[in-house]
């Protein structure tokens, strides 16, 4: 089963390597991982989606991660009411005006943004839930998809309490 974990860590070199190394040593597959700034300059938020055999095994890894010196807080977002979004960039071959028009129509249906247009390609940007991104990718599969880049999901818990206070 897939679990989404939010990890607050001190903004120091090597912390991401320590966290990902600990997860992989426990034989969990990291589906996605991303890290970025938070509202505090000294804190980085790492979002990880892992494929774990059971929640009990996942809790063991979370317990071990919490012992790392630079880890501030770990929360299993999968257990909470939350908002999750992902970003995808898709480059599609569009070497004729008719194909370009079709791709633009598909983009409009999904409310995707066209972020680059060339003589032979179009680049689309879409943010949303994984199902929506998969549906857009599926619709564009009729055309020649040249390149895809996805961020993996990031999530925030619903309500007023930030994860650092949970």
ZIMO-V377801 format. One record per pair of residues at least 12 apart in sequence whose ideal C-beta (glycine too) atoms are under 8 Angstrom apart, sorted by the first residue. I is the first residue (numbers start at 1). J is the second residue. Records with the same first field share a line. If there is no record, write none. Layout:
I: J ; J
This chain:
1: 51 ; 52 ; 53 ; 54 ; 55
2: 31 ; 49 ; 50 ; 51 ; 52 ; 78
3: 49 ; 50 ; 52 ; 55 ; 58 ; 76 ; 78
4: 47 ; 48 ; 49 ; 76 ; 77 ; 78 ; 82 ; 84 ; 153 ; 155
5: 47 ; 48 ; 49 ; 50 ; 58 ; 62 ; 74 ; 75 ; 76 ; 77 ; 78
6: 45 ; 46 ; 47 ; 74 ; 75 ; 77 ; 155 ; 163
7: 19 ; 45 ; 46 ; 47 ; 48 ; 65 ; 71 ; 73 ; 74
8: 38 ; 43 ; 44 ; 45 ; 46 ; 71 ; 72 ; 73 ; 74 ; 163 ; 164
9: 43 ; 44 ; 45 ; 46 ; 68 ; 70 ; 71 ; 72
10: 42 ; 43 ; 44 ; 70 ; 72
11: 37 ; 41 ; 42 ; 43 ; 44
12: 70
15: 44 ; 46 ; 68 ; 70 ; 71
16: 33 ; 35 ; 44 ; 46
18: 68 ; 70
19: 46 ; 48 ; 65 ; 68 ; 71
20: 33 ; 48
22: 61 ; 64 ; 65 ; 68
23: 48 ; 50 ; 61 ; 65
26: 57 ; 60 ; 61 ; 64
28: 50 ; 51 ; 52 ; 57 ; 58 ; 61
29: 50 ; 51
30: 48 ; 49 ; 50
31: 49 ; 50 ; 51 ; 152
32: 47 ; 48 ; 49 ; 150 ; 151 ; 152 ; 153
33: 46 ; 47 ; 48 ; 49 ; 152
34: 46 ; 47 ; 151 ; 152 ; 154
35: 47
36: 154
43: 72 ; 164
47: 152 ; 153 ; 154 ; 155
49: 152 ; 153
58: 76
62: 74 ; 76
72: 164
73: 163 ; 164 ; 166
75: 157 ; 163 ; 166
77: 155 ; 157 ; 163
80: 157 ; 158
81: 157 ; 158 ; 159
82: 155 ; 156 ; 157 ; 158
83: 155 ; 156 ; 158
84: 129 ; 130 ; 153 ; 154 ; 155
85: 127 ; 128 ; 129 ; 153 ; 154 ; 155
86: 127 ; 128 ; 129 ; 130 ; 133 ; 150 ; 151 ; 152 ; 153 ; 154
87: 125 ; 126 ; 127 ; 150 ; 151
88: 125 ; 126 ; 127 ; 133 ; 136 ; 137 ; 148 ; 149 ; 150 ; 151
89: 115 ; 123 ; 124 ; 125 ; 147 ; 148 ; 149 ; 150
90: 123 ; 124 ; 126 ; 136 ; 137 ; 140 ; 145 ; 147 ; 148
91: 121 ; 122 ; 123 ; 145 ; 146 ; 147 ; 148
92: 121 ; 122 ; 123 ; 124 ; 140 ; 143 ; 144 ; 145 ; 146
93: 120 ; 121 ; 143 ; 144 ; 145 ; 146
94: 117 ; 120 ; 121 ; 122 ; 143
95: 119 ; 120 ; 121
99: 143
100: 117 ; 122
102: 143
103: 122 ; 124 ; 140 ; 143
104: 122
106: 136 ; 139 ; 140
107: 122 ; 124
110: 126 ; 132 ; 135 ; 136 ; 139
111: 126
112: 124 ; 125 ; 126 ; 136
113: 125 ; 126
121: 146
124: 136 ; 140
130: 153
133: 150
